[in-house]
Amino acid sequence: MLHPTQCRSSVEKQSTPDRFEYSMRLFRARMPDGTVVIVKFTPTYNVAAHQLLEAEGLAPKLFYHTRIAGGWLMVVMEYLDKAQNAYTYLCNSRTLSLPQSVYLDIQKALEKLHEKKIVFGDLRVQNILVQEDGGCMNQIRTYLVDFDWCGVEGEARYPILMSQLQVYQDAGMLAYGKMSMEHDRELLKVLKELCDPAD
């Protein structure tokens, strides 16, 4: 386990100085049958990658997706009640660490994507959701979210206006550079440092 100052440093490399950035692209909504969902508007989204991990229980259920005006996508997915992103979990954790199961779940998710030559890309704690399973803190379910960057290794490219976060630079990721599974593996190492050691 990391010393608290080391943990804080690892997390800060994954964040911008501003705590919140309201882009008005993510909404909580209610379906006619009363089901609460998350609606996202985005210029790019890898539906196949989301569906692949959904089938493994490692991503929220994807209910609907369609092209809308301007070529953007509207994506409707499951709202996970009481789930929080791993960044928030870390900030509120007494141990300043994530459960080891979070690392193992994300490792499995990346393995599934990499089998299809898909790079996740933006593997930061902000894009990992953790949820208590059955109200027991020892049982944590983990989900990957934000499939905007996902793409085929060697073909897909990172956004040209990609933030210059330290964690990206350390992994060798460049704005408009080609995506590589090795980048995912480097970011996974960072996640491992934020998790409890294996039993």
ABEGO torsion letter per residue (X at the ends): XBBAAAAAAAAAAABBABABBBAGABBBBBBAAGBBBBBBBBABBBAAAAAAAAAAGABBBBABBBBBBGGBBBBBBBBBBGBBBAAAAAAABAAGBBBAAAAAAAAAAAAAAAAAGBBAGBBBAAABBBBBBGGBAABBBBBBBGAAABBBBGABBBBAABBBBAAAAAAGBBBGBBBBAAAAAAAAAAAAAABBBBX
